[in-house]
Structure formats: C-alpha cells, structure tokens
Amino acid sequence: MKIEHIALWTTDLEKMKDFYVKYFGATANDLYENKTKGFTSYFLSFENGARLEIMSRTDVTGKNLGENLGWAHIAVSTGTKEMVDELTEKLRKDGFKVAGEARTTGDGYYESVVLDPEGNRIEITC
C-alpha cells in the first residue's frame, strides 16, 4: 500500500497553489469546482509521485493556531543540506516565517521548518 495523497483545507486556494508550485516544484491540475457544495480544489503533484490536494469550501473557514492534535506537518526532501539551506533562505527572504532554523535533529535529519502562507508547518529535509 501507499498513501495516495494528503489533503489540506485552505482559505486562499490560488495563493497556496502558487506557493507550492513556486517553492516546491509542484505541478497543479486544472481547478475542480463543485458549485453546489461551494467546493474547489487542486491536486498538486510532486516529482516523486506524491500528491497534495488543496481544498476550499465556503463553510470551512476557521483554524486553530499553534500545535494541535492531528497532522503536525509535511516533510519535503530536497536531497542535500545545501538545498535545505538555500530553500530556507529563499523563503525567509520572500517573507515567509522560518519556525525552525536548519539543524541536525536528534533522530539524524538535517531540516528546517517553514510556514506556508496559511501557517502550516513544512519540514525541509535532505
């Protein structure tokens, strides 16, 4: 078995699509829209076959701030420490919050943590 995709609710579908395309090399499908349900979504595909569905629905508007039970983050592997550092700095320069500076963790990962436009945590690893 494999995970087919992960889904993420968003309030600004286009902004989130553009973020993941620009910084993480995702490719977006055409916008899906169900006007009856007030639902729109994109599937974002990554080079290795992983997919992220970003979704918006008119009645899904709230978010808890900070850490919560449930999914904590997604991790994206760049392949090298240098690429982790470069992407982290590019995101910082472009105004995104770096929630965790690049470091080697106790379990051996070299990673940084950045927040996407809506505050979702992304671990950038190698």
Secondary structure as GFF3:
##gff-version 3
##sequence-region A 1 126
A	DSSP	beta_strand	6	9	.	.	.	ID=ss1
A	DSSP	alpha_helix	13	24	.	.	.	ID=ss2
A	DSSP	beta_strand	27	28	.	.	.	ID=ss3
A	DSSP	beta_strand	32	34	.	.	.	ID=ss4
A	DSSP	beta_strand	39	45	.	.	.	ID=ss5
A	DSSP	beta_strand	51	57	.	.	.	ID=ss6
A	DSSP	beta_strand	74	77	.	.	.	ID=ss7
A	DSSP	alpha_helix	81	93	.	.	.	ID=ss8
A	DSSP	beta_strand	98	104	.	.	.	ID=ss9
A	DSSP	beta_strand	110	115	.	.	.	ID=ss10
A	DSSP	beta_strand	121	125	.	.	.	ID=ss11
###
